[in-house]
Every structure is written in C-alpha cells, then in structure tokens.
Amino acid sequence: MPILNAEQLLAVAAVHVGVASEAVEVLTRRQGRLVARATLPSGAEVVVKVSATADGFAAEAAAVRVLGAAGLPVSRVRLVRAGPPSVIVLDWTPGRPVCADDALRVRCQVVDLLARIHCLPARAPYGGVNAELVTWIDGWCRHALRWWSQQDGTTDKFVRIAHSWYQRVRPLIADRTGSLIMLDGAPDHFVVGPDERVRLIDVAELQPGDPVMDLAVLRLHAPGIFTGLLNQYRQAEVEDRHLVELLPFYVFLRALAVAEWSTGVLRDAAGGTAWLRRAAAELDRASSS
C-alpha cells in the first residue's frame, strides 16, 4: 500500500471518530503517521492515531491491557483497527507533562508508578531477539558508539573512554533479568492532570528491559526530577550501586539515542547536535568523578 499523505491520514482519523476532518486537531505528524485530538459526537474527547502500515498499534493496545490489568492509570482503548491503515482511538488524558519543578507529591507519584511497572516480570527476548538482558545492552552500546564515532567532533579518545565506562558498569547488568519497562518514558508520557494525579500515556514501547533505563530517560529529559526521591524507589534487582554507577551511563547512552533519532528521523541537525553535547557532558562528568 502506498504511503498516505497527511491529508489522507487526517481523513482516516476523522472517519474513525465520526467527525469532519476540519474538527480534528493534529498534534504530531511524520511520514506515514499522524496523532490527533477530536471530540466525539457524544462529547467525549479522544486521541486518535493513524499509521499507513498494518498493525501499527497492536503493541500499544497490548501494553494498555497489561498496565490496566495491573491497576496502573492508562487511557481506555475505544477502538483498534489492524488496517492498513491501522488506527487506535483512546480516551483523551487532560493535563501537562511532569517536570522537575513539580511539587514533591507529584514527583513521588512518578517514582511510585515506575516502581509498580518495574514489579511486572520480564521474559526474554530482550530487544526482540536477545535471550539475556546484558546481550541486548551490549548490542545497543556497540551500535551507539559506532554511530557516535562517525559524527563530527567525536574523537577516538572519547569513544575509548565511553567503551571503558561501559566495561566498568557491564557487571551491574549481567545476571539480571530486569522487568517490564516503558523504555521511552519521557516526561510527556507522565501527564499531570488538573487534579494533580499523574497518569500514563503513549505506552507502546512497554517491553522487557532494565528498569534503571527508565530512570535514566526521565533524568535525561528532566534533570533533577528525582532529587530527594530515589531512596524511595524499590525494585527487586536494583541496589544503590546501580543508581550510583549504572544510571549515569544509561543517561549518556540515551542521550546518544536521542541525538541519532533527532538527526536521522526528525531531520533536526541542531537538535541532534545539542543532544550530542549533552552526551559529551555526561561522559566528561563521569570521567572527572
């Protein structure tokens, strides 16, 4: 099936929520994919996502079922269509992304939600193909450092330092099974509602992994969000040394991932450069400590 243009994706969204295209508010779009907000004829507000590919939202629907069954605050799925084009419609979650400046009672909810997710057991494969958690992170690290080595301004010395850093923290990953993790749980996936309750959205990346990685993603995007709180975080396999030694490495690794996404997918060279600077700063901080 040919890639649908933005107008066609918008029309598909409108049909599935029963309103005119003009009544659909586009939130994000990229080639072959659209996310929008609409008000149903009943008055209920929803988010509708459309992908030109088949089964583009099967993972999200499954993740919502898993998290909902565990009592976590996720949006209700109203409709899923395998397509192509594939469609998912969920209840709209009002609010704003959590941030490091939020009150302690709000940030505590984020820690609690992550701890509850991280109580859910992980089962291989990791990253879709790996029998062990550590082999997944091995491959991720190899890819990230190879990509980084090809970017302007990256020296062989920096790559060697990063590789040595990973070798130091790798034993903290080996022999652990991890848990379910959000993987892509940036602050805008934790929505603070008008009632100051925190709810989860965009959970499609839920999968087996290292729970410390989820902490790293939030620290990367919202430095200071866990200030005074990590002593309240509990996960069966996570000890203080994981938070002190492994967490900073994951922040570095995820900064590289965001830089690659920004340059390769979003075509945002300036954004990619900014994230590369952040990765370099994390490496320098670790090297100096």
C-alpha positions as CSV (number, residue, x, y, z in Angstrom):
1,M,0.0,0.0,0.0
2,P,1.4,3.4,-0.9
3,I,2.3,5.8,1.9
4,L,-0.7,8.0,2.7
5,N,-0.1,11.8,2.7
6,A,-1.1,14.0,5.6
7,E,-4.5,14.8,4.2
8,Q,-5.3,11.2,3.7
9,L,-4.2,10.2,7.2
10,L,-6.4,13.1,8.6
11,A,-9.4,11.8,6.6
12,V,-8.9,8.3,8.0
13,A,-8.8,9.7,11.6
14,A,-11.9,11.7,11.0
15,V,-13.9,8.7,9.7
16,H,-13.0,6.6,12.7
17,V,-14.1,9.2,15.2
18,G,-17.2,10.2,13.2
19,V,-16.4,13.9,12.7
20,A,-15.4,16.1,9.8
21,S,-11.6,16.5,9.0
22,E,-11.8,20.1,10.0
23,A,-12.9,19.1,13.5
24,V,-9.7,17.0,14.1
25,E,-6.8,18.8,15.7
26,V,-3.4,17.4,14.5
27,L,-0.9,17.1,17.3
28,T,2.0,15.4,15.6
29,R,2.7,14.0,12.2
30,R,5.6,12.5,10.3
31,Q,5.7,10.4,7.1
32,G,3.0,7.7,7.2
33,R,1.8,8.5,10.8
34,L,-0.5,11.0,12.5
35,V,-1.6,11.7,16.0
36,A,-4.7,13.9,16.6
37,R,-7.3,15.0,19.1
38,A,-11.0,15.1,18.5
39,T,-14.3,15.4,20.2
40,L,-16.8,12.6,19.5
41,P,-20.4,13.4,18.7
42,S,-21.1,12.2,22.3
43,G,-18.9,15.0,23.6
44,A,-16.1,12.7,24.8
45,E,-12.6,13.8,23.9
46,V,-10.3,11.2,22.4
47,V,-6.8,10.9,20.9
48,V,-6.7,9.1,17.5
49,K,-3.6,7.7,15.9
50,V,-3.3,6.6,12.3
51,S,-0.4,4.7,10.7
52,A,-0.2,3.8,7.0
53,T,1.2,0.4,8.0
54,A,-0.7,-2.6,9.2
55,D,-0.9,-3.5,12.9
56,G,0.8,-0.2,13.8
57,F,-0.9,0.0,17.2
58,A,-1.1,-3.7,18.3
59,A,1.8,-3.2,20.8
60,E,0.2,-0.1,22.3
61,A,-3.2,-1.8,22.7
62,A,-1.4,-4.8,24.3
63,A,0.6,-2.6,26.7
64,V,-2.6,-0.7,27.8
65,R,-4.2,-4.1,28.6
66,V,-1.1,-5.2,30.7
67,L,-0.8,-2.0,32.6
68,G,-4.5,-1.6,33.1
69,A,-4.8,-5.1,34.5
70,A,-2.1,-4.2,37.0
71,G,-4.1,-1.2,38.1
72,L,-2.0,1.4,36.5
73,P,-3.6,4.7,35.3
74,V,-3.8,4.3,31.5
75,S,-6.2,5.6,28.9
76,R,-9.1,3.4,27.8
77,V,-8.8,2.0,24.3
78,R,-12.0,2.7,22.4
79,L,-11.1,1.2,19.1
80,V,-8.3,-0.6,17.3
81,R,-8.1,-1.4,13.6
82,A,-5.3,-3.5,12.2
83,G,-5.5,-1.9,8.7
84,P,-3.7,-0.9,6.7
85,P,-4.1,1.9,7.5
86,S,-4.1,1.0,11.2
87,V,-5.9,3.1,13.8
88,I,-6.2,3.3,17.5
89,V,-8.6,5.6,19.5
90,L,-8.1,6.2,23.2
91,D,-9.7,8.4,25.8
92,W,-8.0,11.8,25.9
93,T,-5.9,12.4,29.0
94,P,-6.0,16.0,30.0
95,G,-3.0,17.7,31.6
96,R,0.6,18.5,31.1
97,P,4.0,16.7,31.2
98,V,5.6,16.2,34.5
99,C,8.7,18.3,35.2
100,A,11.5,18.6,37.6
101,D,9.9,21.7,39.2
102,D,6.7,19.9,40.2
103,A,5.8,19.6,43.8
104,L,7.2,16.7,45.7
105,R,3.8,15.0,45.9
106,V,3.6,14.9,42.1
107,R,7.1,13.7,41.6
108,C,6.6,11.0,44.2
109,Q,3.8,9.6,42.0
110,V,6.2,9.2,39.1
111,V,8.5,7.2,41.3
112,D,5.6,5.1,42.5
113,L,4.3,4.5,39.0
114,L,7.7,3.4,37.8
115,A,8.2,1.1,40.8
116,R,4.8,-0.5,40.1
117,I,5.7,-1.1,36.4
118,H,9.0,-2.4,37.4
119,C,7.4,-5.0,39.6
120,L,6.0,-6.7,36.5
121,P,8.3,-9.5,35.5
122,A,10.3,-9.6,32.3
123,R,10.6,-12.5,30.0
124,A,13.0,-12.9,27.1
125,P,13.5,-11.9,24.4
126,Y,15.0,-8.5,25.2
127,G,15.0,-6.0,22.3
128,G,13.0,-8.5,20.4
129,V,15.8,-11.1,19.8
130,N,18.1,-11.4,22.8
131,A,17.9,-14.2,25.3
132,E,19.6,-12.1,28.0
133,L,19.3,-8.6,29.2
134,V,23.1,-7.9,29.0
135,T,23.4,-9.1,25.4
136,W,20.7,-6.6,24.4
137,I,22.6,-3.7,26.1
138,D,25.8,-5.0,24.6
139,G,24.4,-4.6,21.1
140,W,22.8,-1.3,21.9
141,C,26.1,0.0,23.2
142,R,28.0,-1.2,20.1
143,H,25.6,0.5,17.8
144,A,25.5,3.7,19.8
145,L,29.3,4.0,20.0
146,R,29.8,3.1,16.3
147,W,27.2,5.8,15.3
148,W,28.8,8.3,17.6
149,S,32.3,7.7,16.3
150,Q,31.0,8.8,12.8
151,Q,29.8,12.2,14.0
152,D,31.8,15.3,13.5
153,G,33.8,16.2,16.6
154,T,33.8,12.8,18.1
155,T,37.4,11.6,18.7
156,D,38.7,8.1,19.1
157,K,39.7,9.0,22.6
158,F,36.1,9.9,23.5
159,V,34.9,6.5,22.1
160,R,37.6,4.6,24.0
161,I,36.6,6.3,27.3
162,A,33.0,5.5,26.7
163,H,33.8,1.9,25.9
164,S,35.8,1.6,29.1
165,W,33.0,3.1,31.1
166,Y,30.6,0.5,29.7
167,Q,33.0,-2.3,30.6
168,R,33.1,-1.0,34.2
169,V,29.3,-1.0,34.6
170,R,28.5,-4.0,32.5
171,P,28.8,-6.4,35.5
172,L,25.9,-4.5,37.0
173,I,23.7,-5.6,34.1
174,A,24.9,-9.2,33.7
175,D,22.9,-11.9,35.5
176,R,19.9,-9.7,36.0
177,T,16.5,-10.4,34.3
178,G,15.1,-6.8,34.7
179,S,11.4,-6.2,34.5
180,L,8.9,-4.7,32.2
181,I,9.9,-1.1,31.4
182,M,8.4,1.9,29.5
183,L,11.7,2.3,27.5
184,D,10.5,5.6,26.0
185,G,9.0,7.1,29.2
186,A,10.0,10.7,28.7
187,P,8.2,13.4,30.9
188,D,5.4,13.9,28.3
189,H,4.4,10.2,28.9
190,F,3.6,11.1,32.5
191,V,0.7,13.5,32.4
192,V,-0.2,15.6,35.5
193,G,-3.9,16.2,35.4
194,P,-5.9,19.1,36.8
195,D,-6.4,17.0,40.0
196,E,-2.5,16.7,40.2
197,R,-2.8,13.0,39.7
198,V,-0.2,11.5,37.3
199,R,-1.4,9.2,34.5
200,L,0.4,7.3,31.8
201,I,0.1,7.8,28.0
202,D,1.9,6.6,24.9
203,V,3.0,3.2,26.4
204,A,3.5,1.4,23.2
205,E,7.2,0.7,23.9
206,L,6.4,-1.4,27.1
207,Q,8.8,-4.4,27.0
208,P,11.3,-6.4,29.0
209,G,14.4,-4.4,29.9
210,D,16.4,-2.8,32.6
211,P,14.4,-0.7,35.0
212,V,17.4,1.6,35.6
213,M,17.0,2.6,31.9
214,D,13.5,4.1,32.7
215,L,15.1,6.2,35.5
216,A,17.8,7.4,33.0
217,V,15.3,8.5,30.4
218,L,13.5,10.8,32.9
219,R,16.7,12.1,34.3
220,L,18.0,12.9,30.8
221,H,14.9,14.9,29.8
222,A,14.1,16.4,33.3
223,P,17.3,16.7,35.3
224,G,16.5,17.0,38.9
225,I,13.2,15.2,38.7
226,F,14.3,12.5,41.2
227,T,16.1,14.9,43.6
228,G,15.5,13.5,47.1
229,L,13.3,10.7,45.8
230,L,15.5,7.7,44.6
231,N,15.8,6.5,48.2
232,Q,12.1,5.7,47.9
233,Y,12.4,3.7,44.7
234,R,12.3,0.0,45.2
235,Q,12.9,-2.8,42.7
236,A,14.0,-6.3,43.5
237,E,17.2,-6.3,41.4
238,V,18.2,-2.6,41.8
239,E,20.6,-1.6,44.5
240,D,22.3,1.6,45.4
241,R,25.3,0.8,43.2
242,H,23.0,0.5,40.2
243,L,21.7,4.0,40.9
244,V,25.1,5.5,41.5
245,E,27.2,3.8,38.8
246,L,24.9,2.4,36.1
247,L,22.3,5.2,36.0
248,P,24.7,7.9,34.7
249,F,25.9,5.6,31.9
250,Y,22.4,5.0,30.8
251,V,21.8,8.7,30.7
252,F,24.8,9.0,28.4
253,L,23.6,6.1,26.2
254,R,20.1,7.5,25.9
255,A,21.5,11.0,25.0
256,L,23.2,9.3,22.1
257,A,19.9,7.6,21.1
258,V,18.0,10.9,21.1
259,A,20.8,12.5,19.1
260,E,20.6,9.8,16.5
261,W,16.8,10.0,16.4
262,S,16.8,13.7,16.0
263,T,19.2,13.7,13.1
264,G,18.1,10.5,11.3
265,V,14.3,10.6,11.8
266,L,13.4,14.1,12.7
267,R,16.0,15.6,10.4
268,D,16.8,18.1,13.1
269,A,20.5,18.7,12.9
270,A,20.5,21.4,15.5
271,G,18.6,19.2,18.0
272,G,21.0,16.3,17.3
273,T,24.0,18.5,17.9
274,A,22.5,19.7,21.2
275,W,22.0,16.1,22.4
276,L,25.5,15.1,21.4
277,R,26.7,18.0,23.6
278,R,24.7,16.6,26.4
279,A,26.2,13.1,25.9
280,A,29.7,14.6,25.9
281,A,28.9,16.4,29.1
282,E,27.7,13.2,30.8
283,L,30.9,11.4,29.6
284,D,33.0,14.3,30.9
285,R,31.2,14.3,34.3
286,A,31.8,10.5,34.7
287,S,35.4,10.8,33.7
288,S,36.1,13.6,36.2
289,S,34.5,11.9,39.1
